[in-house]
């Protein structure tokens, strides 16, 4: 184990139970944020790009099916 990790481990062991629970919640929230991104939850830019693509597709279908 690295020195930094050993140091953190020692510090966590000095925390109260409430502080340890708070730390665990903090870590869990950060893990959930990262895994939600990995599980196809899109960033704002990705969502906007998908909306643009869907809009263009809809317009194209309307033009393609339009009789002149």
C-alpha positions in Angstrom: 0.0 0.0 0.0 1.3 3.5 -0.8 2.4 5.8 1.9 -0.4 8.2 1.1 -3.0 5.5 1.3 -1.6 4.3 4.6 -1.8 7.8 5.9 -5.4 8.2 4.9 -6.3 4.9 6.4 -4.7 6.0 9.7 -6.6 9.2 9.6 -10.0 7.5 8.9 -9.5 5.2 11.8 -9.3 8.3 14.1 -12.7 9.6 12.8 -15.8 9.2 14.9 -18.5 6.8 13.6 -20.6 9.7 12.3 -17.5 11.1 10.4 -16.8 7.7 8.9 -20.5 7.4 7.8 -20.3 10.9 6.3 -17.1 9.9 4.4 -18.7 6.7 3.1 -21.7 8.6 1.8 -19.4 11.1 0.1 -17.5 8.3 -1.6 -20.7 6.4 -2.6 -22.1 9.6 -4.1 -18.9 10.1 -6.2 -18.9 6.5 -7.3 -22.6 6.7 -8.3 -21.9 9.9 -10.4 -19.0 8.2 -12.2 -20.9 4.9 -12.8 -24.0 6.7 -14.0 -21.9 8.4 -16.7 -20.5 5.0 -17.7 -24.0 3.6 -17.8 -25.1 5.8 -20.8 -26.3 8.8 -18.9 -25.4 11.6 -21.1 -23.7 14.9 -20.4 -25.6 18.1 -21.4 -23.6 18.4 -24.6 -24.3 14.8 -25.5 -28.0 15.3 -24.9 -28.1 18.4 -27.1 -26.3 16.5 -29.9 -28.8 13.7 -29.7 -31.7 16.1 -29.8 -30.2 17.8 -32.9 -29.8 14.5 -34.6 -33.4 13.5 -33.8 -34.7 16.8 -35.1 -32.7 16.5 -38.3 -34.0 13.0 -38.8 -37.6 14.1 -38.3 -37.2 17.0 -40.7 -35.6 14.7 -43.3 -38.4 12.2 -43.0 -41.0 15.0 -43.5 -39.2 16.3 -46.6 -38.6 12.8 -48.0 -42.2 11.9 -47.7 -43.6 15.2 -49.0 -45.1 15.0 -52.4 -44.3 17.9 -54.7 
